[in-house]
Amino acid sequence: MPAILTGRIIDEGLIGRDLPVLVRLIVLSLAVTLAANLIGVMESYFTTWISQHVTFDLRNKMFRHLQAMSHGFFMDSRQGDIITRMTSDISGVQQTISGTMTGILSNLLTLIIALVAMYQRNWILATLGIVLVPLFTLPTKKVGKTRWNLTREAQESQDEINNILNETLSVSGQLLVKLFVREKTEADRYEAVNRKMIGLNIRESMAGRWFRVALSTFSSIGPMLIYLVGGYLMIQRGADLTVGDITVLVSLLGRMYGPVNSLMSIQVDWIRSMALFTRIFEYFDLSVEVKNAQEPIVLEKVNGTVEFNNVEFAYGDKTILRDVSFRLESGKSIALVGPSGAGKSTLVNLIPRLFDVTGGSVTLDDVDVRALDLGFLRQQVGMVTQDTYLFQGTIRDNLLYAKPDATEQELEEACKKANIHDFIVEQELGYDSPVGNRGLKLSGGEKQRISIARVLLKDPAIIIFDEATSALDSISEQLIQEAMETLMKSRTTIIIAHRLSTIQSADEILVLSGGMVEERGRHSELLMENGLYHKLWETQSIDNGNSI
């Protein structure tokens, strides 16, 4: 409309010397321009709303998908890679989404209307303008492929940058860097990856820039041809053309080339964004290995009897467990001992289905754990590990993670049983005392006892202690042993320990070696067998000066 009105302003208002018509057309032109701008604002709002909500949904879906991945996925994946795909990859497609949906529609409509209006004016000049359109498509495919490759490389560099930041700027990583005086090495490594990513970003930007230079050049040829041929038809052939007609045709040609330019740019941006989509959907396409059953079972009452039936487990090509069988009755305790790498931690991780068995079965109260509702199953299992993880926040926040609706009385009772209540109330802020990054404001023993209190609040039927006291001093160990005994009462308990002195009271001890149960029995029975357990016991007795 603005282009057509411009032609009428020239022919009817200026050349026709009709002031009322000129004023009316100018006012109409201003009204049309204002309406177009208002439509543009509405379009911008809706496209922004849609693109923001698409990325909102993508992030939520990706987070849920990653939460559902098995424990093995996080053991194998670099955290920097996960963070990049969750953040910059998803954010990178937002601009394409916002510019694509309405951009294609509005540009196609504008292109069609401009073509119709041009042919109504003069079919020869309209055809002349269209002939140049195929030239716009020539650089599109090559530039799109180039930007696709560069974008993928740049995002991989971003993965590496995030991984370096995650490793070297974490509390534990930064401590290691300082102790080994590796600040310069890490800074140089970061600078090298950063320089590589900047170079890739510049190359990608310039690839798009040269593409736009080509489009701009092709766009300038069309109007010149229309002026030339239109002038020839007017001057030499006496064609029924006016200055306003040629002006309108040139203006309409610009309105036609604009959408063509935009559509070509959209195609290039879309090809580029496919590199990001590919990386995102590489994660979405990863199958969830540990899934809930189609009709999951929820037991009315849990006794806590655990049984391993000829269990096999392999991680990739590596076999971890072979033909493991035992039954742990409700309320009883069993200890797992053996050299490092024997498969002890892997074995207990099969109970809450952090991994699934590759052979045999694990049952809870004679029901295969794979048939139980996954959330219900994990609610029945409490685990205290050697590397206690506390979230950034307060002691209260970390305790409530187990039971968000716990009362103050329940918190205090759990902490008293875990031998940590007195320590907490001595702090200036009590239960609202911050624990620091990963709980590093607390000692190892304090963190362990908070972890035990957290498990007490969860109130599970099965308790697993995985090296819960191995890295602690004797005083902390004694306090935690007392807390463990409280926790073990009336619960099924599995204890993994290198310190054999802590497991002598277990109802049964399994000695693992090479992923198999080599010996089993009570402490006194195993010592008499003069096997692997006896050897481990003697080794620890010598190491500790015959103190155990």
N, C-alpha and C positions, 0 to 999 in steps of 0.2 A: 504493500500500500504506500509507504513513503516514497518508493521509486516512481510509482505511477503518478502520485500527486505532484512530484517534482516536475515531471514532464508537462503536466497540465498547467503548473505555475508558470513555466517558461512559455508555452504556446498560447494559453488563454489569457494569462495575467500580464506577463511582460511584453511578449510580441504582440498580443491582441490589445494591449493598452487598456485593459478593463480593470480599474482599481477595485470595485466591489467584489468581483470574482477573485482577484488576487488576494484580498483580505480574507475572504471566505475559505479559499484553498489553504492559505497559511494557517488559519485557526484550525481547520480540519487536520492539517498535517501535524500540528502540535498536539492535538487531541489523540491522534493515532499513535504518535511517538510516546505520549504519556501512557496510553493503554498498553502498548508493547512493553514498556518498562515495568509496569505493574504486573503484567503476566510473567515477565522475567523474574521478578522478585518471588512470585508464587512458585514458579518452576524451581528456582534456587532452593526455596524452603523445602519443597517436597522431595527433591533429589537428595538434599542433605539429610533429611529425616530418614529416607529410605536407606541411603548408604550407611548412615550411622547405625541403624537398627540391623542391617545385614551383618555388619562387622560385630555388633553386639551379640547377635545370635551365633556367629562363627566362633567368637571367643568362648562363649558359654559351652557350645557343643564340643569344641576342642578340649576345654578344661575337663568336662565330664568324661570325654573319651580317654584322655590321659589318666584320669583318676581310676578308670576301669582297667587300665593296662596292668599286666602282671608285674610282680616285683622284679623279675628278670629284665624287663624293658628298661627300668631305671638303673639297673646295674650296668647295662650295656651302653646306654645313651649318654652323650655329653650334655650336661645341664645347659651349657651355652646354646646348643642346637635347639633344645626344647624351648628356651626362652625366646630365641629369635623367631621361631615359627609362631609362638603364641602372641608376639608383640608386633615387630616390624613387618613380618610377612603378611599378617592379616591387615595391618594398617595400610600396607602398600597397595592392596587391591581396592581400598575404599574410594580413592579418587577415580579409578576406572569405573567402579560401579556407579558413582554419582554422575559421571559424565557420559555413561553409555546408554542407559535405558531411555531417558527423555531426549538425550542428544541424538540418537538414531532416529527417533520418531519425528522430532521437530525439524531436523535437517532434511529428512526425506520429504516431509510436507512442504517445506520451503522450496526445495529443489523442484518438486512437481509443479507448484503454483508459479514459480519463476519461469519454468519452461512454457507453460500454457500462456502466460502473459507475453512472453517474447514472441511466440509464434503468432499471437494475435496482432502484434505490431508488424513484424516482417519475417517471413519464413526463411529467406535467404540468409539474413544476418543471424537469426537464431540458430540455424544449422551450422553456420560458420563458427559460432561460439561453442557448440556442442562437440565439434570435431576435435577440439583440443583436450576434451575431458579424459580420453584414454591415456594421455601423457602423465596424468596425475598418478595413475596406478603403477607406473614403471618402478619407482624407487621404493614403493610401500613394502613389498614382501622382503626385499633384501634388508632394509632398515629394521623391520620388525624382527627378523631372525637375529640380526646383530644385537639388538637391544635385549632380546630374550637370553642370549648367551651371556652378555655382559651382566644382566640383572642377576642371573643365577650365580655367577661367579662372585658378584658383590655380596649377595646374601650369604654365601658360604664363608666369605671373609668376615661378615658380621657374626656368623656362628662362632668363628674362632675368637673374635674380639670378646664376645660375651663370655666365652669359656675362660679366657685369660682373666677377665675381670672377676668372674665367679670364683676362680681358683686362688688368685693372688690377693684379692681384696677381702676375702673372708677372714674371719678371726684366725682360724687354724692355718690357712694358707699364708697370711701375712706374717704370722709368727715364724713359720718355716723359712720364708724369704729373708727375714731379718737375721735369724740364727745362722743361716748359711751365707749371709752377705751377698744375696743375689738380686739386690734392687736394680743395679744397672743392667744385668742380663735380662730381667723381666721387662724393664722399661724399653730396652732395645727390641725385644721380641714383640711387645705391644706396638711400638713405632713402626716396625716392619710390616705387620699385618694391617695397621691403620693406613700406611702409605699405599699399600697394594689396593685397599678398598677405595681410597680417594682417587687413585688412578683409574680404576674401573668406573667409578661414578662420573668422572670427567669424560671418559671415552663414550659412555652411554649418553650423556647429555649432548655431546658434540655430534654423535650419530643422529640424534633427533633434530639437532640444529641444522645440519646440512640438508636433511630431508625437508625441513620447512623452507630453507632457502630455495630448493628446487621447486616446491609447490608455489612459492611466492613468484618465482620467475615465470612459471607457466601461467600463473594468474594474470600477469601483466601483459602477456602477449595478446590475449583475447580482446581486451578493450581497444588496443592499438589497431587490430585488424578490423574491428567494427567501425572505428573512426575512418580508417582508410577506405574500406569497401563502401561504407555508408556515404562518405563524402563523394566517392567516385559515382555511385548511383544517383546522388542528388545533382552533382555538377555536370557529369557527362551524359547521363542517361535520363535525366529529368524525372527520376522516380518520385512516386507520391510519398515522400519522406519529409519530415520536418526536423528542425534542430532538436525539438522536444522529444521526437520519436527516437532519434539516435541517443540522446541523453538518457532516456528511459531504458533503452536497450543495453547501454553500457552499465547503467545502474543495476538492471535486472541480471545482467551477466555476473556482476559482482555478487549479487544475492544468490546466484546459482553456484558460482565458484566457491563461495564461503562454505555452504553445506558440503560440497565435494571435498574441500580441504579438511573440514571437520571430520567427515566420514573416513577419510584416509588416515587422519591423525588418530581417530578412535580405533581404527584397525591396528595401527602400529602400537598404540598404548595397550590394546587388548592382547596383542601377541606378547608384548613385554610382561603384562600382568599374568599371562599364563605361566610364566616362570615361577611367579609367586604362588599361583593356584596349585601348580604341580607340587611344590614343596609342601603346601598345606595339606593337600590330599594324599601325599605320601604317608602322612601320619594318620589321616582319617581311614586310609585303606589298610592300615595295620590291624590285623584281627585281634580281638580280645581273647586271650588264651584261657583265662579263668572266668567262665560265664556262670550266671545263675541258671539253675535247672528250669525247664519249661514250666513245670508244675512243682515249685519248690515246697519242701516240707518244713513245717515249724512244729517242733515237739512241744507238747503241753508241759512236760516236766523233764528237766535235764538232770541225770544222775552224774554224768561225767566219766563214764567208762569209755576208754579209748583203746582201739585195737588196730594194729598194723597186720595186714594179711599179705604176705609175700610181696612186699612193696619194692618196686623198682623205680628209680628216677635217674634220668639222664638230662644233662643240660647241653643242648647241641649234640655234638658227637662224643661228649665226655660223660661216662657213666659215673654217677655219684653214689647211688645206693643200689644194693643187690640183695634181693630175697630177704628183706627185713620183716620179721614177724614177732610180735609180742602183744600181750593184753595187759592193760593197766586198769584195774578195777576202781570203781568210784571211791574217792576218799583216800586212795593209796598214793604212794610216791615212788617214782622211779628216777634213777640217775643215769646219765649218759656220759661216759668217759672215753678217752682214746686220744691218740695223737692228733695234731692239727691236720685238717684236711680229710678227716675220717668220715665226715658227713653228718656230724651231730646237729649243727644249726639247720642244715637243709632238712633233716628229718623232722624237727619240730615245726619248721615253716610249712610243712605239708598239712598240719592239723587245721590251721585257719585258712588253708588254701591260698597262701601267698604264691605257691606253685601247685600244680596238679601232678599227681603220680603219673608215670608213663607205663606202669604195670602194677598189678595188684590193687589193693584198696585200703583206705583209711576209714574207720567207722567211729561214730560217736553214738553211744548207746545202741550199738548194732545197726545203725543206719549209715550208709555211705555218705561221707561229708559232701560229695558232689551232688547228692540228691537234696541236701538241706538248703534252706534259704541262706544266701551268702551273708547277708547282714545279721541274721539270727545266729549263724554259726560263729562269726567273728565276735559277736557280743558275749559268747560263752567262753572265749579264750582271752586270758590276760597274760601279757608278756613283759618281763623286766629284762632288759639286755645290758650288756657291759657298757655300750655307748648310749647312755641315756640322752634322749633328745627333748629339750624344753623349748617351747616357742618363745619368741620375744614378747615380753609382757610381764605380768606379775605372777607370784606364786598362786594366787587365787585363780587367775586365768588358766594356768596350766592344770590345776586340779579340776576345775569345772569342765575341762575338755572331755573328761570321762563321763561326767553327769552334769549337764548344764543347769538342771533345776535342783541341784543339791542344796540343802539348807546349811546354815552356819554350823549347826550342831553336827551334821553329818561330816562336814569338812574337818572339824576339830577331832571327832572320833577316829576318822581315818588316819589323820596325822599322828594322833597319840599311839595308835596301833603300829604305825610305821616309825615310831621313835623320832619324829621330826617336829612335833608340836611345840616343844619347849624352845627349840632353836628359832622357830618362826616368830613366836610371841616376844622373843628378846630383840627382834629387829625393830627399828624405829617405826616402820610402817606396817609391821606385822604381816598379815596375809596379803597385803597390797604392796609388798616390797617387790621391786623389779628384779628379774632374774638375769637380765642382760642378754646379749646375743648368744643363742644356743645354751643359755643358762650358765655362762662362764663367770658370772659373779658369785657362783656357788662352788663349793668343793665337790669332788667326785662323790663322796659319801652323802653329802646333803642332797645332791641331785638324785642319787639312787633312792634315798628314802622318800623324796617327793614322788618319784616314779612309782614306788611301792604304794604310797598313799593314793595315788591316782588309780592304780589297779584295784585297790580296795574299794574305792568309790564305784568302780565299774561293776564290782561284785560278780566275777565270772565263775563258772563251774570248774574250769581248768586253768591252772597257773603254770606258766613256763618261766623258769629262771635261766637265762642264757649267759653264763659267765658273770653273774650279777655282782660278785665280790672279788673278782680276780685282780682288779687294779687298785684295790683299796688298802689303806693301812689297817693294822690289827684292831684299833679302836673302832673305826668305821665299820670294819667287817663284823665285829661283835654286835654292834647296834643293828646292822642289817640282817644278821643271822637271827636275832631276836624277832625282828619285824617279819622275816620270812617264815619263821615258825608260827607266828600269829596268822599269817596269810594262808599257810598250808593246812590249818585245822579245818576239817570237814570238806576239803577240796582235793580234787585230783591234781597231783603236782608232778612236773617233769623238771629235773634239775640238770643243767649242763655245767660241769665244773672241771677246771684243771687242778684246783686244790682238792685233793682227795680227802683231806681232813674234814671238809664241809659236807660230805655226802655219806658218811659212815652210817647214819641213822636211816637211810633210804630203805624202803621195803625190798627193792631189788635194784641191782646195778647192771647195766648193759655196757659191755666193753666193745666199742666199734673200732674196726681197722679195715681200711680199704673199702669202706662203704658196706661192710658186712658185720653182723653181730658175731664176734669171735668168742666172747665169754659172757656168762650171765649168772647172777646169784647175789647173795648178800656179801658184805665186806669180808667177814671172817672166812666164808666159803671160798671166795676168790683168792684170798691170800694163800690158802692151803693148796690151791691148784697149781701154784708156781708158774703161772702163765704171764700174759701181757700185763694184767692188772698188778700182779705181784712185782713185776719189773718197774712199772710206773710208780708204785708205792715206794719201792726201795730207792729209786732215783730221787724222789721228792724228800725222802727221809735223809739222804746224804746231803742234798742241796740245803736243807734246813737244819743241819746239824743234829739229826735224830730228834727233832722237836715234835714230830707228829707220829 
